[in-house]
Amino acid sequence: MLAAYGVAMWLTIVLSFEVGFASNSVVAIWPAAGIAVWVAVRYGWQSVPVVFIAQFAYSLAFQREAWLVYGVTSFGNALACYAAAIVYRRLGGDLYPLTNIRGVVLLIFVLGGIMSVIAAVVGAFTVVMAFDLPGIQLLTIGWRWFFSDLTGVLLIAPACFALHGHVPAPRLVSLARLAAGTQTQALYCLTGLLLLYLCIDLLPDALGQYPIVLLSLPLCIWLAFNDDSPSAVPLLSATVVSALSLTLAAIGDVTESGFLAVQLYGVVVMFTSLMLHATSIEKGQALQTLADERLLLEEKVAQRTAELRELAETDTLTGLANRRAFEMHLKHAFAELDNHDNPSFLLFMDLDQFKIVNDTSGHAAGDALLRAVTSLLKETVRADDPIARLGGDEFALILMDCRADKARAIAENVRAEVEALRFRWENEVHQVGVSIGVVTLGRYSRTLEDVKQLADAACYAAKNGGRNRVQFADDPDSNLEAHRGEIRWARRLSDAMEHNRFALYGQLAKKPIQSDDQADPEPEHMEVLLRLRDPATRKLIPPGAFLPAAERYDLTTRLDRWVLDSLLRMLMLHEGFGASTRQYWVNLSGSSIGDEHFASYVTEAIRRSRLEPGLINFEITESALVRNTQDATRLINELHALGCKFALDDFGTGVSSFSQLKRLPVDYVKIDGLFVRDLINDPTDKIFVQAIIDIAHTMNIKAIAEFVENDDIRTTLHDMGIDLVQGMGVHRPVLLTPEFA
């Protein structure tokens, strides 16, 4: 390839001197310079001997008398090309610089400029010294030499660079490769070549052939290989205009100014064309980059959206659909009811004895059990039936387009498979069951809420009916409507907490006989009572109407937190009330006692309120205590450290009341009203109450009597040594508001 480039340089030199546009032995355009700088950039130091031999060979063949002069100038040109190539490479120039403005600037000013300056200096001094010319000729020869090299670089080098950018390896371009451009580009190329040959044929002499060939042919080839270039039209226009202008200059008398005008015109035309080309390419690349980035961004957004959608609709523990996704499946099932011959069924499934596994073997075992049940469900039901984990140990299933007997068989099969499951964890083997509630979609109502309430109620009925059984909503069950009522209560309670439809009432516990002793340290006890406002009738609903539903649907802890937050908010808003003489007592549910985060919640709420320690205290029922003795002890100890006191409510109803009293660090016991109501008439009740008072005092615990209805009971309790009394005969509940001084 180096030899081929050398031959090409030699031929262009021959054409330049024999046919070209020359003045005083200096040609207007030196095309060999364009090939030489390309070879220097492409091959590095190997280009030096090739460039030297190619140019020196002309003097040996045609001008032997000046071989020494041409030998020096040829060596100067070779070194000039190599030096320009080194600087070009170190400044970041590459083998296809035509696609950006920086590359074109490096090509013109570094390759063309440095090479032309060095070659002109060496050539002009050599010619002046060799032929003993006057010094004033040095400048004239120098600028002619400079522009002839620069014009050659700008006219020929871009075609070499362009061809390299389209051909994988340096090789001669085949006709097939030349015709590989688009039809439009090929038409441009053929039109340019036709104009070229018409000009050559019509010119009166060969003087104009050289500039036309040198300007037109490389650019036409470049255009042919620059498929879909947005600068194709201006480049072709510049080529035609330049060829015609140079032809006119060649026909007329060649003067010094005409000689320079031809060179400057060629430089300006090529500089403008190359900059237009680079600008359009950069703009196209920028637009393409933006389009690619936008496409990539859209793909990433779509992928991330799909991932987020899957994450939002998938239960992370089991991989099943979560409650949100299941709601969508259920809506779809409703929409398709009229398109099926058979009905569709909704199954709510609640595992039995799951809490035992969690409590005895830990949450890791519980999670593993849920995954095992998930695998069992997938194997048992039909492949197209949507399954979901609604939360905790609750699952749901939709049987689409299924006969009633088939639905019953599937439900029973699921129950039997879960019952047969033997879950092993470490050294323990657990057996669980499942209570299943089944409802036919669209039979009773076509609303989503109604069918979910029915399925939940049927599942609850299955649990109340003995657990590990299937309960169809269609089956006769007198309790089903009651269960649906509890579901409605659960939704109503959630709505009431959200919109603050509860009211706080308070009932005082006082000394049985009022004393004038001002030194009595015992403050007033105000038990906080919860009532629900009916938004329709504005009447108050007692807790007995809604607490069973709250317990069934795990809302009691939320209720306890609502009471605490509302009470603290009320007390903080009114700083002028007489809080120092009153204590507020809040009833805690069993679920709050068992909530490991409840103590920290209370601690943070009280500290944030900046109220005096001991202002807020708590009551725990004996029944809740029996179920959560360990948790109750932990809670009491943690909140005692904060200054809170505890009372054991409904004391005496359990068979182990006294043993519990001995183990728990409570401050008060509240004797259940069952033993207080008939205290005067029933000696047994009186003995039992007296025993509680005596034992409590022995343990340094104060006793409070509930359900004190009249003064006789109050006086009797005073004689028995009771500390405080509470009931309608002492103080009727009032709306809880701050007591101002």
Residue pairs with C-beta under 8 A, 6 or more apart in sequence:
1 170
1 171
2 39
2 43
2 46
2 47
2 50
3 50
4 172
5 35
5 38
5 39
5 50
5 54
6 50
6 51
6 53
6 54
7 54
8 35
9 32
9 35
9 36
9 50
9 51
9 54
9 55
10 32
10 54
10 55
10 57
10 58
12 31
12 32
12 35
12 156
13 32
13 54
13 55
13 58
14 58
14 62
15 31
15 210
15 213
16 22
16 27
16 29
16 30
16 31
16 32
16 210
17 27
17 58
17 62
19 206
19 209
19 210
20 27
20 28
20 29
20 210
20 211
21 27
21 28
21 29
21 207
21 208
21 210
21 211
21 246
21 250
21 254
21 262
22 28
23 144
23 254
23 256
23 259
24 141
24 144
26 141
26 144
26 145
26 148
27 148
28 147
28 148
28 151
28 211
28 259
28 262
28 263
28 266
29 148
29 151
29 152
29 155
29 210
29 211
29 214
29 263
29 266
30 148
30 149
30 151
30 152
31 152
31 155
31 156
31 214
32 54
32 55
32 77
32 152
33 77
33 81
33 115
33 116
33 119
33 148
33 149
33 150
33 152
33 153
33 156
34 152
34 153
34 154
34 155
34 156
34 157
34 159
34 160
35 156
35 157
35 160
36 47
36 51
36 54
36 55
36 77
36 78
36 81
36 115
37 81
37 84
37 85
37 111
37 112
37 115
37 153
37 157
38 156
38 157
38 160
38 161
38 164
39 47
39 50
39 51
39 81
40 47
40 48
40 51
40 81
40 82
40 84
40 85
41 85
41 88
41 89
41 93
41 95
41 111
42 95
42 164
42 170
43 50
44 82
44 85
45 82
47 78
47 81
47 82
47 85
48 78
48 79
48 81
48 82
49 78
51 74
51 77
51 78
51 81
51 82
52 74
52 75
52 77
52 78
55 70
55 73
55 74
55 77
55 78
56 67
56 70
56 71
56 74
56 75
58 70
59 66
59 67
59 69
59 70
59 71
59 74
60 67
63 70
66 130
68 130
69 126
69 127
69 130
69 131
72 122
72 126
72 130
73 119
73 122
73 123
73 126
73 127
75 122
76 118
76 119
76 121
76 122
76 123
76 126
77 115
77 119
77 122
77 123
77 149
79 118
79 122
80 114
80 115
80 116
80 117
80 118
80 119
80 122
80 149
81 115
81 119
83 114
83 115
83 118
84 110
84 111
84 112
84 113
84 114
84 115
84 118
85 111
87 110
87 114
88 106
88 107
88 110
88 111
88 114
91 106
91 110
92 102
92 106
93 103
93 106
93 107
93 110
93 111
94 103
95 161
95 164
95 165
96 103
96 161
96 162
96 164
96 165
97 103
97 104
97 106
97 107
97 161
98 104
98 107
98 158
98 161
98 162
98 165
98 274
98 277
98 278
98 281
99 165
99 278
99 281
99 282
99 285
100 278
100 281
100 282
100 285
101 275
101 278
101 279
101 282
103 278
104 274
104 275
104 277
104 278
107 153
107 157
107 158
107 161
107 274
108 154
108 271
108 274
111 153
111 157
112 149
112 150
112 153
112 154
112 157
113 150
115 149
115 153
116 145
116 146
116 147
116 149
116 150
116 153
117 146
119 145
119 146
119 149
120 142
120 143
120 145
120 146
120 149
121 142
123 141
123 142
123 145
124 138
124 141
124 142
124 145
125 138
127 133
127 141
128 135
128 137
128 138
128 141
133 141
140 256
143 260
144 259
144 260
144 263
147 260
147 263
147 264
147 267
148 263
150 263
150 267
151 263
151 266
151 267
151 270
154 266
154 267
154 270
154 271
154 274
155 214
155 215
155 218
155 266
155 270
156 214
156 218
158 218
158 222
158 270
158 274
159 218
159 219
159 221
159 222
162 221
162 222
162 225
162 226
163 173
163 221
163 222
163 225
164 170
165 225
166 177
166 225
166 226
167 173
167 177
173 221
178 221
178 224
178 225
179 186
179 224
180 225
180 227
181 189
181 223
181 224
181 225
181 226
181 227
182 227
182 228
184 232
185 223
185 224
185 226
185 227
185 228
185 229
185 232
186 224
188 220
188 223
188 224
188 232
188 236
189 220
189 221
189 223
189 224
191 236
192 216
192 219
192 220
192 223
192 236
192 239
192 240
193 216
193 217
193 220
195 216
195 240
195 243
196 212
196 213
196 216
196 217
196 220
196 243
199 208
199 212
199 243
199 244
199 247
200 209
200 212
200 213
203 209
203 247
203 250
203 251
204 251
207 250
207 251
208 246
208 247
208 250
208 251
211 243
211 246
211 247
211 249
211 250
211 262
211 266
212 243
212 246
212 247
215 239
215 242
215 243
215 246
215 266
215 269
216 239
216 240
216 243
219 235
219 236
219 238
219 239
219 273
220 236
220 239
222 235
223 229
223 232
223 235
223 236
226 232
226 277
229 235
229 277
229 280
229 281
230 280
230 281
230 283
230 284
231 273
231 276
231 277
231 279
231 280
231 281
234 273
234 276
235 273
235 276
235 277
238 269
238 270
238 272
238 273
239 273
241 269
242 265
242 266
242 269
245 265
246 262
246 265
246 266
249 258
249 261
249 262
252 258
312 322
312 324
312 325
313 321
313 322
313 324
313 325
313 328
314 320
314 321
314 322
314 325
315 321
315 322
315 388
315 389
317 367
317 370
317 371
317 389
318 370
318 371
318 374
318 389
319 374
320 374
320 387
320 388
320 389
320 395
321 329
321 386
321 387
321 388
321 389
322 388
322 389
322 390
323 388
323 390
323 391
325 388
326 386
326 388
326 390
326 396
327 448
329 386
329 388
329 398
330 346
330 398
330 448
330 451
330 452
331 448
333 344
333 346
333 386
333 398
333 400
333 441
334 441
334 442
334 446
334 448
334 451
336 344
336 400
337 343
337 344
337 441
337 442
337 446
340 400
340 401
341 401
342 401
342 402
342 403
343 402
343 404
343 440
343 441
343 442
343 443
344 398
344 399
344 400
344 401
344 402
344 440
344 441
344 442
345 398
345 399
345 402
345 407
345 438
345 439
345 440
345 441
346 396
346 397
346 398
346 399
346 438
346 439
346 441
346 451
346 452
346 455
347 396
347 397
347 398
347 399
347 411
347 414
347 436
347 437
347 438
347 455
348 390
348 394
348 395
348 396
348 436
348 437
348 438
348 455
348 456
348 458
348 459
349 394
349 395
349 396
349 397
349 414
349 434
349 435
349 436
349 437
349 459
350 393
350 394
350 395
350 434
350 435
350 436
350 459
350 463
351 369
351 373
351 393
351 394
351 395
351 418
351 432
351 433
351 434
352 432
352 433
352 434
352 435
352 463
352 467
352 468
353 430
353 431
353 432
353 433
354 366
354 369
354 392
354 393
354 432
356 430
357 365
357 366
357 369
357 423
357 425
357 430
357 432
358 365
358 366
360 428
361 425
361 426
361 428
361 430
365 425
365 426
365 428
365 430
368 423
368 425
369 423
369 425
369 430
369 432
370 389
370 393
372 421
372 423
373 395
373 418
373 421
373 432
373 434
374 387
374 389
376 417
376 418
376 421
377 387
377 395
377 397
377 414
378 387
380 410
380 413
380 414
380 417
381 387
381 397
381 399
381 410
381 414
382 399
382 410
384 400
385 397
385 398
385 399
385 400
386 397
386 398
387 395
387 396
387 397
388 395
388 396
388 397
389 395
389 396
390 396
396 455
397 414
399 406
399 407
399 410
402 410
404 440
407 438
408 438
408 470
408 472
411 436
411 438
411 470
412 470
414 434
414 436
415 433
415 434
415 436
415 468
415 469
415 470
418 432
418 433
418 434
419 431
419 432
419 433
419 434
419 468
421 431
421 432
422 429
422 430
422 431
423 429
423 430
423 431
423 432
424 430
433 467
433 468
434 468
435 459
435 462
435 463
435 467
435 468
435 469
435 471
436 459
436 462
436 469
436 470
436 471
437 454
437 455
437 456
437 457
437 458
437 459
437 460
437 461
437 462
437 471
437 473
438 455
438 458
438 470
438 471
438 472
438 473
439 451
439 454
439 455
439 458
439 472
439 473
439 474
440 473
440 474
441 451
442 451
443 474
444 450
444 451
444 454
444 473
445 451
453 484
453 487
453 488
454 473
454 480
454 484
455 473
456 483
456 487
457 473
457 480
457 481
457 483
457 484
457 486
457 487
458 471
458 472
458 473
458 477
458 480
458 483
459 471
460 483
460 486
460 552
461 471
461 477
461 479
461 480
461 483
462 469
462 470
462 471
464 479
464 483
465 471
465 477
471 477
473 480
485 549
486 548
486 549
486 552
486 553
487 549
487 553
489 545
489 546
489 548
489 549
489 550
490 549
490 550
490 552
490 553
490 555
492 546
493 532
493 546
493 549
493 550
493 555
493 559
494 555
494 558
495 501
496 502
496 532
496 533
497 558
497 559
497 562
500 566
501 532
501 533
501 535
502 530
502 531
502 532
502 533
502 562
502 563
502 566
503 530
503 531
503 532
503 533
503 540
503 735
504 528
504 529
504 530
504 531
504 563
504 566
504 567
504 570
504 735
504 736
505 528
505 529
505 530
505 531
505 733
505 734
505 735
505 736
506 526
506 527
506 528
506 529
506 584
506 733
506 734
506 735
506 736
507 526
507 527
507 529
507 726
507 731
507 732
507 733
507 734
508 524
508 525
508 526
508 527
508 726
508 730
508 731
509 524
509 525
509 526
509 527
509 704
509 724
509 725
509 726
509 730
509 731
510 524
510 525
510 724
510 725
510 726
510 730
510 731
511 520
511 522
511 723
511 724
511 725
512 714
512 715
512 717
512 718
512 722
512 724
512 725
513 714
513 715
513 718
522 723
522 724
523 580
523 581
523 582
523 583
524 581
524 582
524 583
525 582
525 583
525 585
525 704
525 724
525 726
526 582
526 583
526 584
526 585
526 736
527 585
527 587
527 619
527 726
528 563
528 567
528 584
528 585
528 586
528 587
528 736
529 543
529 733
530 543
530 559
530 563
530 587
531 540
531 541
531 542
531 543
532 540
532 541
532 543
532 545
532 546
533 539
533 540
533 541
534 540
534 541
547 556
549 555
550 556
550 559
550 589
551 589
551 590
551 591
554 591
556 589
556 590
556 591
556 592
557 589
557 591
557 592
557 595
557 598
559 589
560 586
560 587
560 588
560 589
560 592
560 598
561 592
561 598
561 601
563 586
564 586
564 602
564 605
564 616
565 605
567 584
567 586
567 616
567 736
568 605
568 606
568 609
568 611
568 616
570 736
570 737
570 738
571 577
571 579
571 584
571 609
571 611
571 615
571 738
572 609
572 610
572 611
573 738
574 738
574 740
576 738
576 740
576 741
577 738
577 739
577 740
577 741
578 739
578 740
578 741
579 611
579 612
579 615
580 612
582 615
582 739
583 614
583 615
583 616
583 617
583 645
584 615
584 616
584 617
585 617
585 618
585 619
585 647
586 616
586 617
586 618
586 619
587 618
587 619
587 621
587 649
588 618
588 619
588 620
588 624
589 624
590 621
590 623
590 624
590 627
590 628
592 598
593 620
593 624
593 625
593 628
593 631
593 632
593 635
594 627
594 628
594 631
596 631
598 635
599 634
599 635
599 638
599 639
602 639
602 642
602 644
603 638
603 639
603 642
606 613
606 616
606 642
606 644
607 642
613 642
613 643
613 644
614 643
614 644
614 645
616 644
617 644
617 645
617 646
617 647
617 667
618 639
618 644
618 645
618 646
618 647
619 646
619 647
619 648
619 649
619 670
620 632
620 636
620 646
620 647
620 648
620 649
620 666
621 649
621 650
622 648
622 649
622 650
622 651
622 652
622 653
622 654
622 657
622 660
623 650
623 653
623 654
624 632
625 632
625 648
625 660
625 664
626 654
626 656
626 660
629 660
629 663
629 664
632 664
633 663
633 664
633 665
636 646
636 664
636 665
636 666
637 665
639 646
640 646
640 665
645 667
645 668
646 664
646 665
646 666
646 667
646 668
647 666
647 667
647 668
647 669
647 670
647 704
648 660
648 661
648 664
648 666
648 668
648 669
648 670
649 670
650 670
650 672
650 706
651 657
651 661
651 669
651 670
651 671
651 672
651 692
652 671
652 672
652 674
652 675
652 688
652 692
653 672
653 674
654 660
658 695
661 669
661 695
661 696
661 699
661 701
662 699
666 701
667 701
667 702
668 701
668 702
668 703
668 704
668 723
668 724
669 692
669 696
669 701
669 702
669 703
669 704
670 703
670 704
670 705
670 706
670 726
671 689
671 692
671 693
671 703
671 704
671 705
671 706
672 706
673 706
673 707
673 727
675 685
675 688
675 689
676 685
676 689
676 705
676 706
676 707
676 708
676 713
676 717
676 727
677 707
677 709
677 713
678 685
679 685
679 686
679 689
679 713
679 716
679 717
680 686
680 712
680 713
680 716
686 716
686 720
689 705
689 717
689 720
690 720
692 703
693 703
693 720
693 721
693 722
694 721
696 702
696 703
697 703
697 721
702 723
702 724
703 721
703 722
703 723
703 724
704 722
704 723
704 724
704 725
704 726
705 713
705 717
705 722
705 724
705 725
705 726
705 727
706 726
706 727
707 726
707 727
707 728
708 714
708 717
708 725
708 726
708 727
708 728
708 729
708 730
709 727
709 728
709 729
710 729
711 729
713 725
713 729
714 725
714 729
714 730
717 725
